[in-house]
Amino acid sequence: MALFQSVPPPSAQSPLGSKVKVTNDEFTQLRDFIYQQSGIFIAEARKYLIENRLNNRIRELNLKNFGEYYYYLRFDPNRRNELTKLFEVITTNETSFWRNPPQLEVFQNKVLAAEIDKIRANRSKKLRIWSAGCSTGEEPYTLAIILHEVLKNEIGAWDIRITANDLSEAVLAAARRGMYTDYALRTTPKAIIDRYFVKDGANYQVAPKLKTLISFGPINLSDRLMLKRVERSNIIFCRNVIIYFDDEMKRQVIESFYDNLLPGGCMLIGHSESLHNISRAFKPEYHTGTIVYRKEA
């Protein structure tokens, strides 16, 4: 999940035919409300993005200004449906298959290989991976492909689940469909595309055997109770998500991830993200291209 693309879409028009401006007080109300509901913090410098993204909602709801929209979110009988639309509007999902290949190489050859050896040594074949902030599904499907590449014909004997969550119902619906463009596959090796995708017109459909490993569902990372309900994981991926939280929310989410991980489990985050000054609970392992954060056994 990523918050706001660098180039916002064209602004919508208000019912009166002109763009609605957000006042400082309205921005503060909406910013605080969004933070309380999702943990996403919108800096004041991004106020214009609130205007661009939410003008459409104001127009479609036939409201006059951002103040009315705020009260709609708070008190209207349809506020829960609108909250879902709000999350879809304020979050964008710039991702791809095989994103950050050096990190995925470390995951496959170091993290996953060691975890599989440990599981085998315990005479178990149960593996749980959590993709938190899975966007339109490229990350969990990539992980499913890697699992097939590593375990090959043995995979059918394993009990594997990739739990894939996101805030937006719209991106989860796209993830479940599993239909992607050339652009989403731009960094994916051709041999992988040939093995795990079926050409469908101009697009590519993921192979059914990938879908069987993944469970998609909504989650709000600011909701501690929701996070507690996720089955404990061997490995967590949360890439390019916490960068949009303030430090307090980062600490809360990372603490929940730590609690979720099984002893000896690992967490991988985005290359532009860091746990510096956020958590010292993990033991960092430094590899070429990435840092792996391990919960000590």
C-alpha positions as CSV (number, residue, x, y, z in Angstrom):
1,M,0.0,0.0,0.0
2,A,1.2,3.5,-0.8
3,L,-0.4,6.8,0.2
4,F,-1.0,9.2,-2.7
5,Q,0.7,8.9,-6.0
6,S,3.2,11.7,-6.9
7,V,0.9,12.9,-9.7
8,P,-2.7,13.2,-8.5
9,P,-5.6,12.6,-10.9
10,P,-7.5,15.5,-12.4
11,S,-9.6,17.3,-9.8
12,A,-13.3,16.8,-9.8
13,Q,-15.9,19.6,-9.9
14,S,-18.2,20.5,-7.1
15,P,-22.0,20.6,-7.5
16,L,-21.6,24.3,-8.3
17,G,-19.1,23.6,-11.1
18,S,-15.9,24.6,-9.3
19,K,-13.4,22.8,-7.2
20,V,-14.1,22.9,-3.5
21,K,-11.3,24.2,-1.3
22,V,-10.5,22.8,2.0
23,T,-10.1,25.2,4.9
24,N,-7.4,24.8,7.5
25,D,-10.0,23.7,10.1
26,E,-11.6,21.2,7.7
27,F,-8.2,19.8,6.8
28,T,-7.4,19.3,10.5
29,Q,-10.7,17.6,11.1
30,L,-10.3,15.2,8.2
31,R,-6.6,14.5,8.9
32,D,-7.3,13.6,12.5
33,F,-10.3,11.5,11.5
34,I,-8.3,9.6,8.9
35,Y,-5.5,9.0,11.4
36,Q,-7.9,7.7,14.1
37,Q,-9.6,5.4,11.6
38,S,-6.5,4.0,9.8
39,G,-3.3,5.2,11.4
40,I,-2.4,7.0,8.1
41,F,-0.9,10.4,8.9
42,I,-1.3,13.1,6.2
43,A,1.2,16.0,6.6
44,E,0.0,19.5,6.2
45,A,2.1,19.9,3.1
46,R,-0.2,17.3,1.4
47,K,-3.4,19.3,2.1
48,Y,-3.8,19.9,-1.7
49,L,-3.9,16.2,-2.2
50,I,-6.9,16.0,0.2
51,E,-8.6,18.5,-2.0
52,N,-7.8,16.7,-5.2
53,R,-8.7,13.2,-4.0
54,L,-11.9,14.1,-2.1
55,N,-13.6,16.5,-4.4
56,N,-15.1,13.6,-6.3
57,R,-16.7,12.2,-3.1
58,I,-18.1,15.7,-2.3
59,R,-19.6,16.0,-5.8
60,E,-21.0,12.4,-5.8
61,L,-22.6,12.9,-2.4
62,N,-24.0,16.3,-3.4
63,L,-22.3,18.0,-0.5
64,K,-21.2,21.6,-0.4
65,N,-17.9,21.5,1.3
66,F,-15.4,19.4,3.3
67,G,-17.1,20.3,6.6
68,E,-20.2,18.6,5.4
69,Y,-18.2,15.6,4.2
70,Y,-16.6,15.3,7.6
71,Y,-20.0,15.2,9.3
72,Y,-21.2,12.7,6.7
73,L,-18.3,10.4,7.7
74,R,-19.2,10.9,11.4
75,F,-22.9,10.7,11.5
76,D,-24.6,9.6,8.2
77,P,-26.4,6.2,8.3
78,N,-24.3,5.3,5.2
79,R,-21.0,6.3,6.9
80,R,-19.5,2.8,7.0
81,N,-19.8,2.4,3.2
82,E,-18.3,5.9,2.7
83,L,-15.4,5.1,5.0
84,T,-14.5,2.2,2.7
85,K,-14.6,4.6,-0.3
86,L,-12.5,7.1,1.7
87,F,-9.8,4.4,2.2
88,E,-9.9,3.6,-1.5
89,V,-9.4,7.3,-2.4
90,I,-6.6,8.2,0.0
91,T,-4.6,5.1,-0.7
92,T,-3.0,4.2,-4.0
93,N,-1.3,1.0,-4.8
94,E,1.9,1.3,-6.8
95,T,3.4,-2.2,-6.9
96,S,4.5,-5.0,-9.2
97,F,5.5,-8.6,-9.3
98,W,9.1,-9.3,-8.3
99,R,9.5,-5.9,-6.7
100,N,13.0,-5.4,-5.3
101,P,14.7,-8.5,-6.7
102,P,17.7,-8.4,-4.4
103,Q,15.4,-8.6,-1.3
104,L,13.4,-11.4,-2.9
105,E,16.7,-13.3,-3.6
106,V,17.6,-13.0,0.1
107,F,14.2,-14.2,1.0
108,Q,14.3,-17.2,-1.2
109,N,17.9,-18.3,-0.7
110,K,18.4,-17.3,3.0
111,V,15.2,-16.7,4.9
112,L,12.9,-19.2,3.3
113,A,15.5,-21.9,2.8
114,A,16.5,-21.7,6.5
115,E,12.8,-21.7,7.6
116,I,12.0,-24.8,5.5
117,D,15.0,-26.6,6.9
118,K,13.9,-25.7,10.5
119,I,10.3,-26.9,9.8
120,R,11.6,-30.2,8.3
121,A,13.9,-30.7,11.3
122,N,10.8,-30.4,13.6
123,R,9.0,-33.0,11.4
124,S,6.3,-30.5,10.5
125,K,5.3,-29.1,7.1
126,K,3.3,-26.1,8.3
127,L,4.3,-22.7,7.0
128,R,2.6,-19.3,7.5
129,I,3.5,-16.1,5.8
130,W,1.7,-12.8,6.3
131,S,1.7,-10.1,3.6
132,A,0.4,-7.1,5.4
133,G,-0.5,-4.3,3.0
134,C,-0.8,-6.6,0.0
135,S,-2.2,-4.1,-2.4
136,T,-3.6,-5.6,-5.6
137,G,-1.9,-9.0,-4.9
138,E,1.4,-8.8,-6.7
139,E,3.4,-9.4,-3.5
140,P,1.6,-12.5,-2.1
141,Y,1.4,-14.0,-5.6
142,T,5.2,-13.5,-6.0
143,L,5.7,-15.2,-2.7
144,A,3.5,-18.1,-3.8
145,I,5.6,-18.4,-7.0
146,I,8.8,-18.6,-4.9
147,L,7.3,-21.3,-2.7
148,H,6.5,-23.3,-5.8
149,E,10.0,-22.8,-7.2
150,V,11.6,-23.9,-3.9
151,L,9.4,-26.8,-2.9
152,K,8.5,-27.9,-6.5
153,N,6.4,-31.2,-6.5
154,E,6.7,-31.4,-2.7
155,I,4.5,-28.4,-2.2
156,G,1.3,-30.4,-2.2
157,A,2.4,-32.2,1.0
158,W,2.8,-29.0,2.9
159,D,0.3,-27.0,4.9
160,I,0.9,-23.5,3.6
161,R,-1.1,-20.3,3.9
162,I,-0.1,-16.8,2.8
163,T,-2.4,-14.3,4.7
164,A,-2.7,-11.3,2.5
165,N,-4.4,-8.2,3.9
166,D,-5.1,-4.6,2.9
167,L,-7.2,-1.7,4.0
168,S,-9.0,-1.2,0.7
169,E,-11.7,-3.6,-0.4
170,A,-11.3,-2.5,-4.0
171,V,-7.7,-3.6,-4.2
172,L,-8.5,-6.9,-2.5
173,A,-11.2,-7.5,-5.1
174,A,-8.5,-6.9,-7.8
175,A,-6.1,-9.3,-6.0
176,R,-8.7,-12.0,-5.8
177,R,-9.3,-11.7,-9.6
178,G,-5.6,-12.2,-10.3
179,M,-5.6,-10.5,-13.7
180,Y,-2.6,-8.3,-14.5
181,T,-1.1,-6.2,-17.2
182,D,2.3,-6.3,-18.8
183,Y,3.2,-3.3,-16.6
184,A,2.6,-5.3,-13.4
185,L,4.9,-8.0,-14.7
186,R,7.6,-5.6,-16.0
187,T,10.3,-6.9,-13.6
188,T,9.2,-10.6,-13.7
189,P,11.5,-13.1,-15.4
190,K,9.9,-14.4,-18.6
191,A,10.4,-18.0,-17.6
192,I,8.3,-17.3,-14.4
193,I,5.5,-15.6,-16.5
194,D,5.4,-18.7,-18.8
195,R,5.1,-21.1,-15.9
196,Y,2.6,-19.3,-13.6
197,F,0.5,-17.1,-15.9
198,V,-2.0,-17.7,-18.7
199,K,-2.3,-15.0,-21.4
200,D,-5.8,-13.6,-21.6
201,G,-6.1,-11.1,-24.4
202,A,-3.8,-8.2,-23.4
203,N,-3.6,-9.4,-19.8
204,Y,-2.3,-12.3,-17.7
205,Q,-4.2,-14.5,-15.3
206,V,-2.4,-16.0,-12.4
207,A,-2.4,-19.9,-12.3
208,P,-5.1,-21.4,-9.9
209,K,-2.4,-23.2,-8.0
210,L,-1.1,-19.8,-6.7
211,K,-4.5,-18.7,-5.5
212,T,-4.9,-21.9,-3.4
213,L,-2.0,-20.8,-1.2
214,I,-3.4,-17.3,-0.4
215,S,-6.2,-16.0,1.8
216,F,-7.1,-12.4,1.0
217,G,-8.9,-10.2,3.6
218,P,-9.4,-6.7,4.9
219,I,-7.3,-5.4,7.8
220,N,-6.8,-2.0,9.4
221,L,-3.2,-2.0,10.8
222,S,-4.2,0.6,13.4
223,D,-6.7,-1.9,15.0
224,R,-4.8,-4.0,17.5
225,L,-7.6,-6.5,17.9
226,M,-7.7,-7.2,14.2
227,L,-4.0,-7.8,14.2
228,K,-4.2,-10.2,17.1
229,R,-6.6,-12.4,15.1
230,V,-4.1,-13.1,12.4
231,E,-2.6,-16.6,12.7
232,R,0.9,-16.5,14.0
233,S,3.5,-16.3,11.2
234,N,6.9,-17.7,10.3
235,I,7.6,-14.7,8.1
236,I,6.0,-11.3,7.7
237,F,6.2,-9.0,4.7
238,C,5.2,-5.4,5.3
239,R,6.8,-3.4,2.5
240,N,6.1,0.3,1.8
241,V,3.4,0.6,4.4
242,I,4.7,1.9,7.7
243,I,6.5,4.8,6.0
244,Y,3.1,6.5,6.0
245,F,2.6,6.2,9.7
246,D,3.8,8.5,12.4
247,D,6.4,7.2,14.9
248,E,3.8,6.2,17.5
249,M,1.7,4.3,15.0
250,K,4.8,2.6,13.6
251,R,5.7,1.4,17.1
252,Q,2.2,0.0,17.7
253,V,2.2,-1.8,14.4
254,I,5.7,-3.2,14.7
255,E,5.0,-4.4,18.2
256,S,1.9,-6.3,16.9
257,F,4.1,-7.8,14.1
258,Y,6.6,-8.9,16.7
259,D,3.9,-10.5,18.9
260,N,2.5,-12.3,15.8
261,L,5.8,-13.8,14.7
262,L,6.7,-17.3,16.0
263,P,10.1,-17.5,17.8
264,G,12.9,-17.3,15.3
265,G,10.5,-15.8,12.7
266,C,11.5,-13.0,10.3
267,M,10.1,-9.7,9.1
268,L,11.0,-7.9,5.9
269,I,10.1,-4.2,5.2
270,G,10.5,-1.8,2.3
271,H,14.0,-0.7,1.3
272,S,13.1,2.9,2.2
273,E,11.8,2.0,5.6
274,S,13.7,1.5,8.8
275,L,13.1,0.4,12.4
276,H,15.7,2.9,13.7
277,N,14.3,4.6,16.8
278,I,11.1,2.5,16.3
279,S,11.9,-0.9,17.8
280,R,14.9,-2.7,19.3
281,A,13.1,-6.0,19.8
282,F,14.3,-7.5,16.5
283,K,17.8,-8.7,15.8
284,P,18.7,-7.2,12.4
285,E,20.6,-9.4,9.9
286,Y,22.4,-7.6,7.2
287,H,22.4,-9.0,3.6
288,T,23.4,-7.5,0.3
289,G,20.2,-5.7,-0.8
290,T,18.2,-5.9,2.4
291,I,17.9,-6.2,6.1
292,V,16.1,-9.1,7.7
293,Y,14.5,-8.4,11.1
294,R,14.5,-11.6,13.2
295,K,12.6,-12.4,16.4
296,E,15.0,-14.4,18.5
297,A,14.0,-17.8,19.5
